[in-house]
Every structure is written in structure tokens, then in C-alpha cells.
């Protein structure tokens, strides 16, 4: 994936490139391929950039697995995601953020 000046975006790209090589369920595609297919389909359907990004990232939690742990709560996964990809200071003050 392309390099980004935003370290959060680069971190997501690195995560997808680095951890997305695992097989997606019982399908003959990797998690990375599945993410890209979902984003491509949203783009092809004329969806907004936000929805395309959501399609790309909809299974990102599968790539944030915790070694030796079989089940991770949504709360733990969310906390780990926020630590790894914190909001920019400017975005924190916006309403609804």
C-alpha cells in the first residue's frame, strides 16, 4: 500500500500488509485480499470515501489478534486499536468525535 504522511494511516496500511496474509476463513483469499475486494466493491458501487474506508477496515480486528488468546472482547480490541491509532489532537475537539 502507498506511504502516507499520517502515521495512523501508515500504521493501518502496515497492519493490513503485515498481518493480512492470513487466510480469510475458509475462503481462498487472504484477509488483505478480502479487505481490498470489499473496498473495491464499495468504490465500484459509487459509495462515499467514508464507506469505502469502512469496507476496507470492516474486519481489521481479525488482524489485531492477541497471541495465545482465543477470545478477545470488543472492549479490549477497541482499547488496543485506540492505543495503536490515536486520534489527532485537532479532531478530538470536534462535535461527535
Backbone bond lengths (Angstrom), bond angles and torsions (degrees), N, CA, C in turn:
res aa  C-N    CA-C-N  psi(-1)  N-CA   C-N-CA  omega(-1)  CA-C   N-CA-C  phi
1 X - - - 1.454 - - 1.526 108.75 -
2 X 1.308 115.49 158.88 1.466 120.91 -176.66 1.518 111.63 -68.81
3 X 1.335 114.90 152.13 1.458 120.35 176.14 1.513 109.43 -75.12
4 X 1.338 116.11 152.11 1.459 121.61 -178.63 1.516 109.21 -132.03
5 X 1.337 115.47 148.74 1.464 120.05 174.22 1.521 111.50 -75.34
6 X 1.318 117.66 -19.75 1.468 122.36 178.92 1.531 108.01 -87.43
7 X 1.332 117.56 116.55 1.467 119.21 -176.82 1.524 113.33 -62.50
8 X 1.322 117.46 -26.82 1.474 119.32 177.66 1.519 110.47 -68.20
9 X 1.325 116.76 -44.16 1.465 119.95 178.55 1.517 110.97 -65.79
10 X 1.336 115.54 -41.28 1.464 118.84 177.62 1.526 110.29 -63.62
11 X 1.337 116.80 -37.62 1.462 120.43 177.45 1.517 112.24 -62.95
12 X 1.324 116.61 -41.76 1.466 120.04 176.62 1.523 111.02 -64.26
13 X 1.330 116.91 -43.69 1.468 120.49 177.97 1.525 110.32 -61.11
14 X 1.330 116.52 -42.88 1.467 120.45 178.84 1.524 111.09 -63.85
15 X 1.338 116.41 -40.06 1.460 120.57 179.20 1.526 110.63 -63.11
16 X 1.330 116.63 -46.57 1.468 120.35 179.86 1.527 110.69 -64.79
17 X 1.324 117.15 -43.16 1.466 120.10 179.26 1.523 111.91 -68.82
18 X 1.334 116.59 -39.06 1.462 120.18 -175.46 1.514 115.00 -81.45
19 X 1.326 117.26 -37.59 1.468 120.93 -175.59 1.519 113.25 -108.72
20 X 1.325 116.92 -6.13 1.456 120.40 -175.57 1.509 114.94 -82.79
21 X 1.317 117.30 7.69 1.467 120.52 -177.92 1.522 112.64 -79.84
22 X 1.345 115.62 -12.36 1.465 118.81 -179.97 1.519 111.59 -69.85
23 X 1.285 114.65 151.45 1.461 121.09 -179.20 1.524 109.87 -65.38
24 X 1.319 117.17 141.37 1.458 122.38 178.62 1.523 108.54 -89.06
25 X 1.315 116.09 99.54 1.464 120.70 -179.71 1.511 111.72 56.31
26 X 1.311 115.50 -131.40 1.465 121.15 179.82 1.520 111.85 -98.84
27 X 1.321 116.21 11.14 1.461 120.74 -176.99 1.525 111.43 -86.30
28 X 1.314 115.81 162.94 1.461 121.48 -179.63 1.524 112.28 -91.97
29 X 1.321 116.14 36.29 1.462 121.94 176.15 1.525 108.21 -132.81
30 X 1.323 115.65 157.87 1.461 119.87 175.79 1.527 109.20 -85.13
31 X 1.312 116.00 168.93 1.464 120.37 176.38 1.527 110.40 -61.95
32 X 1.326 116.38 -37.67 1.467 120.84 178.15 1.528 110.49 -63.80
33 X 1.335 116.63 -46.81 1.459 120.22 178.63 1.521 110.88 -60.70
34 X 1.326 117.10 -41.51 1.459 121.52 179.57 1.531 110.54 -62.21
35 X 1.331 116.77 -44.17 1.463 120.83 178.90 1.525 110.78 -61.34
36 X 1.325 116.00 -45.37 1.460 119.98 179.88 1.527 111.93 -66.65
37 X 1.333 116.91 -37.10 1.462 120.24 177.42 1.529 110.83 -63.55
38 X 1.326 116.41 -42.55 1.463 120.31 179.95 1.528 110.61 -63.18
39 X 1.331 116.62 -44.10 1.472 120.67 179.23 1.533 110.45 -65.86
40 X 1.309 116.69 -41.59 1.461 120.68 179.28 1.525 110.78 -62.28
41 X 1.327 116.22 -41.97 1.467 120.00 179.38 1.533 110.44 -63.94
42 X 1.327 117.58 -41.86 1.469 120.70 178.25 1.527 110.39 -63.39
43 X 1.334 115.94 -41.87 1.461 119.98 178.54 1.531 110.53 -64.09
44 X 1.300 116.01 -42.96 1.466 121.85 -179.83 1.530 111.95 -62.01
45 X 1.334 115.35 -32.29 1.468 120.97 179.73 1.527 112.20 -82.06
46 X 1.335 117.37 -1.20 1.457 120.85 178.26 1.517 114.51 80.71
47 X 1.322 116.86 23.69 1.459 121.13 -178.96 1.532 110.70 -71.75
48 X 1.329 115.16 162.14 1.466 120.85 178.10 1.522 110.43 -66.91
49 X 1.320 116.07 162.24 1.468 120.16 178.58 1.525 111.04 -61.57
50 X 1.331 117.28 -33.00 1.473 120.18 177.94 1.522 111.07 -64.94
51 X 1.311 116.74 -41.50 1.460 120.19 179.86 1.529 110.94 -71.38
52 X 1.315 117.27 -34.70 1.468 120.66 175.40 1.526 109.83 -62.74
53 X 1.337 116.06 -44.25 1.475 120.14 177.64 1.522 110.60 -63.24
54 X 1.336 117.04 -40.66 1.468 120.33 178.13 1.526 110.89 -62.78
55 X 1.325 116.77 -40.18 1.460 120.68 178.03 1.531 110.54 -62.92
56 X 1.331 116.17 -42.22 1.465 120.83 178.96 1.528 111.13 -61.83
57 X 1.320 116.71 -39.92 1.465 121.19 -171.66 1.525 114.22 -99.96
58 X 1.327 118.82 5.64 1.458 120.19 -171.47 1.528 114.24 -60.92
59 X 1.297 119.25 -24.76 1.464 122.10 179.25 1.532 112.37 -115.23
60 X 1.319 117.70 22.74 1.467 120.93 -174.69 1.533 111.99 -57.11
61 X 1.318 116.67 -30.06 1.468 120.35 178.94 1.520 113.48 -59.98
62 X 1.335 116.82 -29.96 1.468 120.23 177.91 1.528 111.13 -64.38
63 X 1.315 116.63 -25.11 1.461 120.78 -178.89 1.521 112.14 -91.65
64 X 1.324 116.96 -3.21 1.466 121.58 179.96 1.525 110.22 -109.20
65 X 1.319 116.70 35.64 1.459 121.19 -177.96 1.519 110.86 -62.82
66 X 1.295 114.36 151.36 1.454 122.10 179.95 1.524 108.64 -104.42
67 X 1.332 118.48 119.42 1.469 121.32 -177.44 1.527 111.88 -55.80
68 X 1.317 115.83 133.88 1.459 121.34 176.22 1.520 114.49 78.04
69 X 1.320 118.30 0.77 1.459 121.60 -178.96 1.526 108.18 -113.96
70 X 1.318 114.93 125.50 1.464 118.84 -176.91 1.527 111.85 -82.45
71 X 1.329 117.45 -35.93 1.462 120.96 -177.20 1.515 109.30 -132.30
72 X 1.316 116.75 130.82 1.459 122.57 177.99 1.520 107.46 -121.77
73 X 1.317 116.80 131.36 1.460 119.72 -179.82 1.528 110.13 -69.76
74 X 1.304 115.54 157.40 1.453 121.08 176.83 1.525 110.45 -60.53
75 X 1.321 116.64 -37.45 1.460 120.62 179.48 1.522 111.25 -62.40
76 X 1.335 117.66 -43.61 1.465 121.91 179.33 1.526 110.25 -66.08
77 X 1.334 116.33 -43.64 1.453 120.12 -179.64 1.535 110.46 -63.73
78 X 1.334 116.51 -41.65 1.462 120.87 179.15 1.519 110.74 -64.15
79 X 1.318 117.32 -43.74 1.468 120.77 179.14 1.526 110.65 -62.44
80 X 1.315 117.20 -42.82 1.465 121.12 178.40 1.523 111.04 -63.90
81 X 1.332 116.55 -40.69 1.465 121.09 179.48 1.527 109.95 -64.02
82 X 1.332 116.99 -44.03 1.468 120.24 -179.00 1.524 112.00 -66.71
83 X 1.317 117.34 -33.26 1.475 120.16 175.84 1.529 109.95 -66.48
84 X 1.307 115.24 -42.80 1.464 119.99 -176.11 1.523 112.38 -74.60
85 X 1.335 116.61 -32.80 1.462 121.57 -177.09 1.528 110.48 -129.79
86 X 1.336 117.41 69.42 1.472 119.62 -178.08 1.517 112.13 -66.70
87 X 1.327 114.64 153.34 1.469 120.12 176.50 1.506 109.81 -67.73
88 X 1.319 115.81 153.45 1.458 120.26 173.74 1.515 107.12 -72.02
89 X 1.329 117.10 148.94 1.452 122.39 -179.79 1.519 111.82 -56.19
90 X 1.330 118.55 -39.84 1.462 122.57 -178.36 1.518 111.82 -64.50
91 X 1.317 117.68 -33.02 1.464 121.06 -177.55 1.520 112.18 -77.85
92 X 1.322 118.64 -22.21 1.451 121.61 -176.25 1.525 112.69 -63.74
93 X 1.321 118.33 -32.38 1.441 121.19 -177.04 1.508 114.72 -81.94
94 X 1.324 118.14 -9.94 1.463 121.81 -178.34 1.517 110.36 -70.98
95 X 1.314 115.53 144.31 1.462 121.52 179.07 1.525 109.97 -61.57
96 X 1.345 115.85 134.63 1.445 120.52 177.86 1.511 114.46 81.77
97 X 1.306 118.12 5.53 1.472 121.04 -179.19 1.501 109.69 -103.76
